[in-house]
Amino acid sequence: MKLLFLALMVFATRLLAGPESIAIIVDKDCTLQELSLADLRAILHCEKVVSPNRAKWIVVLRQKNSPEHQALLKAVYKCSADDLEAYFRMGEFNGSIDPVPKIVPSPVLVRRIVAGNVSAIGSVRLSEVTDAIKILRIDGLLPSDANYPIKTAE
């Protein structure tokens, strides 16, 4: 009974809290500090493929039903989950996208992959950021800033 009550409290807190910012993250040793939204879009679309350390970007995404992925679809990709999946499938098939983004089931895995690779980029809720990763500014804004562009719908 206590566990159910705790789960309901966490759910209610998230509902009342409103939208949460999605932090774009890289490894702490990555030299990058900031991206424009346009550059972020190019990296996440696998169009801008070379990272600051001259290796290919490794894009790490959450599953398409996650709030993080939904926020990226709205603010960055500007398309539906199905359209994005078709885009990546076609790019993988014709060889224009190499490597395709890694899709992972949890923010813990996003952080683990990003924290271990200076060429990886991913996204997690601001509340899930740890000191093992670095948050990038997007168009000069941090996720804690009022006009930050990437937020969950909930």
Residue pairs with C-beta under 8 A, 6 or more apart in sequence:
14 20
14 154
15 154
18 154
19 151
19 152
19 153
19 154
20 67
20 125
20 126
20 127
20 151
20 152
20 154
21 125
21 126
21 143
21 144
21 148
21 150
21 151
21 152
22 67
22 68
22 71
22 72
22 123
22 124
22 125
22 126
22 143
22 150
22 151
22 152
23 123
23 124
23 125
23 126
23 128
23 129
23 135
23 136
23 143
24 35
24 40
24 121
24 122
24 123
24 135
24 136
24 138
24 150
25 110
25 111
25 114
25 121
25 122
25 123
25 124
25 129
25 133
25 134
25 135
25 136
26 32
26 114
26 118
26 120
26 121
26 133
26 134
26 136
27 114
27 115
27 116
27 117
27 118
27 120
27 133
27 134
28 115
28 131
28 132
28 133
28 134
29 118
30 51
30 52
30 53
30 118
30 119
30 134
31 52
31 53
32 51
32 52
32 136
33 134
33 136
33 137
34 136
34 137
34 138
34 140
35 43
35 136
35 137
35 138
36 138
36 139
37 75
37 76
37 138
37 139
37 149
39 48
40 76
40 138
41 76
41 77
41 78
42 48
43 57
43 59
43 121
44 59
44 61
44 72
44 76
44 77
44 101
44 121
45 77
45 87
46 57
46 59
46 88
46 91
46 97
46 99
46 100
46 101
48 57
49 56
49 57
50 56
50 57
51 57
51 118
51 119
51 121
52 118
53 118
53 119
55 118
55 119
56 98
56 99
56 119
57 119
57 120
57 121
58 99
58 102
58 113
58 117
58 119
58 120
58 121
59 101
59 102
59 120
59 121
59 122
60 101
60 102
60 104
60 109
60 110
60 113
60 114
60 120
60 121
60 122
61 68
61 69
61 72
61 101
61 102
61 103
61 104
61 122
61 123
62 68
62 69
62 103
62 104
62 105
62 106
62 107
62 110
62 123
63 69
63 103
63 104
63 105
64 70
64 73
64 81
64 84
64 85
64 103
65 81
67 125
67 152
67 153
67 154
68 107
68 123
68 124
68 125
68 152
69 81
70 81
70 152
70 153
71 123
71 150
71 151
71 152
71 153
72 123
72 150
73 79
73 80
73 81
73 84
74 153
75 149
75 150
75 151
76 150
77 84
79 87
88 97
88 100
88 101
90 96
91 97
91 100
92 98
92 100
102 113
104 110
104 113
107 124
107 125
107 128
110 122
110 123
110 124
111 122
111 124
111 128
111 130
111 132
111 133
113 120
113 122
114 120
114 121
114 122
114 133
115 130
115 132
115 133
123 150
125 152
126 135
126 143
126 144
129 135
135 142
135 143
138 148
138 149
138 150
139 149
141 147
141 148
141 149
142 148
143 150
